């Protein structure tokens, strides 16, 4: 995003988050701790990732404009695979025994549970005000979407195959 690439690097004893700036051709280390920091995503000046600092995975964010790090989740469950678009961070969360989808709004500093269904809701992606994920509530994996503007959920795929790992851009879901 904005000619910046984020990635995790295996240092042999843990993973750390790095950023490479294509304009300056320089690499920058974002995290420096003794635990696994993994699955980074970037939007604008914000980098998000999951970190195992507190005996469980939490979501963290680094703001490149202010050079500050912020812990986004603080509960006792584990949070995984964060993504970010505009001012919203979305991740899969295992607090109540199932994977569910949660969102954090950076403008209002509020967390919101998006799904509350049996089965697993995993691998979320977000574009604008649409959140898309893999969902197993009916026995096999299908793709679902939640519209934050209308507060409505919609099943996207309906077949006997397992549909997983969606992507979204504009009005297209693949």
Beta strands, then each sheet from edge to edge (+ up, - down):
strand 1: 4-10
strand 2: 15-21
strand 3: 26-29
strand 4: 37-43
strand 5: 46-51
strand 6: 58-63
strand 7: 68-71
strand 8: 78-85
strand 9: 88-94
strand 10: 99-105
strand 11: 110-113
strand 12: 121-127
strand 13: 130-135
strand 14: 142-147
strand 15: 152-155
strand 16: 168-169
strand 17: 172-173
sheet 1: 1+ 2- 3+
sheet 2: 4+ 5- 6+ 7-
sheet 3: 8+ 9- 10+ 11-
sheet 4: 12+ 13- 14+ 15-
sheet 5: 16+ 17-
end
